[in-house]
Amino acid sequence: MESDSKGKKKNPKSSKTPPKKEKPRSGKGKEKEKTNGGSHSGSYNYRMFSFFNRKFKIHEPKPPPDVNTAFSLFTDDSTHMNADQLRRFLAVHQNDVNTRLEDAQRIIEQVVNRRHHITKVVRNSLSLDDFFYFLFSVDLNGPIRTQVHHDMTAPLSHYYIYTGHNSYLTGNQLSSDCSEVPIIRALQNAVRVIELDLWPSSSTEEIYVLHGRTLTSPVSLMQCLTSIKEYAFVSSPYPVIITLEDHLTPELQAKAAEMINQTFESMLYHPDTDFLTEFPSPESLKYRIMISTKPPKEYLESRSKDSEDENSPKETNESEGSESEEEAEDIKSVQAGVVKYKRIITIHAGKPKGGLKEALKVDADKVRRLSMSEQQLERAAGSLGLHVGYGKHLWVMHGMFRANGGCGYVMKPEHLTRPSDELIDPKTTFPVKKMLKVKIYMGDGWRMDFSHTHFDAYSPPDFYTKIFIAGVPADEAKGKTKVIEDDWVPVWDEEFTFPLTVPELALLRIEVREYDLHEKDDFGGQTCLPIPELKSGIRSVPLHDRKGVKYKNVRLLMFFEFEEVV
């Protein structure tokens, strides 16, 4: 086979590689694949134009030099690592200072059981291959902390809260179905704010959830409420906030209030007073559900104003008295509905009035939720940066909320919760606080999760990795490894260093691509990790698909190290 100037193999009869197509995730085409504790060996056959085969060996992953060095250092050049030596490695090299001897022993038992299928442990040590297996196991040696560790007793406003938008849509915002299924999925991923758009049915007797004035098909409010009750706390014990964007009459508002009360009962939290004077803490609201929406008086005021506009000037007539009596009854009925609806609202919402700067001021007497479009928020972050934190893109949000054990609440940095006269302008250039060293050793798992022709019909994939720092402008950076050709287990062994001025707001985004000379490079996985949560040392980093679903086996072996800058 001949190669082009970039090293990408060419089709022997054409200079253009045939188009790649999505293939079933199967093992078709594998030859004599062997398994030994999760390691695979053998070869793949790739058929060329139906008349000859190309065979590529599958190389079993081997420990990189740094793993060999660490093993030798902590075993004093012995062939096995005992529990005390593993404990010292975890404490010194991995900075897991709280690791106990029994923790290390439990890891040894798990690794020996998985790799050698021994239900009763017959040895209390790890070989080099066992040690490498442990380091490359996501569940045993992941990259970030998995427990809730932030202070959860501060007011709700001191936290970033994992929020869903149009949480009920199964697809696009114009024509997809509305369903409780996306709500369930969001709650399973620890989303803590669920948005419901409420509309009357055509008969105006039922309440639907749908994206108004579009072709989306509706789902009943009761289905959504029942699903929220069932799944609210499967992934996190911290409060769920339901934001209602309602387009209901006062009568239907009263009906909605009744449905909410009957569904959630004691789970529903609302204050004894008309409105909150300060936000409660996530800790105090465990397993509680709150409602946030505009208070109903705004509906009445707008209705009254519309009525005056439509009927003014108005001529009096003889029937005016009887109409007034009917209107009085209507008002009485409306007021009863208003009272029921108002009682379920914990966090009052509203759109900014009097300019953004005025709207962003903290009211000492009551709390509220300020609703702004993405464009308004971005403008506010640019022109009023002292009053709000800069908004993140959606792809960063998933990574951001992997912090704090993935509970859906992430404590804001201290400088974002100060009084407004003490805030720091995000446009300010700060000195470097930390240096982050990132080393990308290797990757594995694609051969288990994809068919052998998924990336290339004629040869194994050509993987490379891109890494990015997302954060304040001064910290944004990127790097890229070399392309490793024709290998399902690419070994890069490349190192990158990033200076960080505001590390508490920084995230590390990682993306693997498969190089293609003639077409767009194929997607091979991604993840985004909050830098304050990164664990030091050699770590196994799981990758996810485009939608954020974690692959079963695809992962990278990486190294992280922080250096404080004095």
WOFEN-V183638 format. One record per run of one state. SS is the DSSP state (hx for helix, st for strand, lp for the rest). FROM is the first residue (numbers start at 1). LEN is the number of residues. If there is no record, write none. Layout:
BEGIN
ss: <SS,SS>
from: <FROM,FROM>
len: <LEN,LEN>
END
This chain:
BEGIN
ss: <lp,st,lp,st,lp,st,lp,st,lp,st,lp,st,lp,st,lp,hx,lp,st,hx,lp,hx,lp,st,lp,hx,lp,st,lp,st,hx,st,lp,st,lp,st,lp,st,lp,hx,lp,st,lp,st,lp,st,lp,st,hx,lp,st,lp,hx,st,lp,st,lp,hx,lp,st,lp,hx,lp,hx,lp,st,lp,hx,lp,st,lp,hx,lp,hx,lp,hx,lp,st,lp,hx,lp,hx,lp,st,lp,hx,lp,st,lp,hx,lp,st,lp,st,lp,st,lp,hx,lp,st,lp,st,hx,st,lp,st,lp,st,lp>
from: <1,3,4,9,10,11,12,14,15,30,37,39,49,52,59,65,76,81,83,93,101,117,125,127,128,136,144,145,155,156,159,162,163,164,169,170,177,179,181,189,193,201,207,210,217,218,219,221,232,240,248,250,268,269,281,282,283,286,289,294,297,312,320,344,345,352,356,360,368,372,374,384,394,401,404,407,409,412,414,417,420,423,434,445,446,450,463,471,473,476,477,481,484,485,491,501,503,506,507,515,522,531,534,535,537,545,550,565>
len: <2,1,5,1,1,1,2,1,15,7,2,10,3,7,6,11,5,2,10,8,16,8,2,1,8,8,1,10,1,3,3,1,1,5,1,7,2,2,8,4,8,6,3,7,1,1,2,11,8,8,2,18,1,12,1,1,3,3,5,3,15,8,24,1,7,4,4,8,4,2,10,10,7,3,3,2,3,2,3,3,3,11,11,1,4,13,8,2,3,1,4,3,1,6,10,2,3,1,8,7,9,3,1,2,8,5,15,2>
END
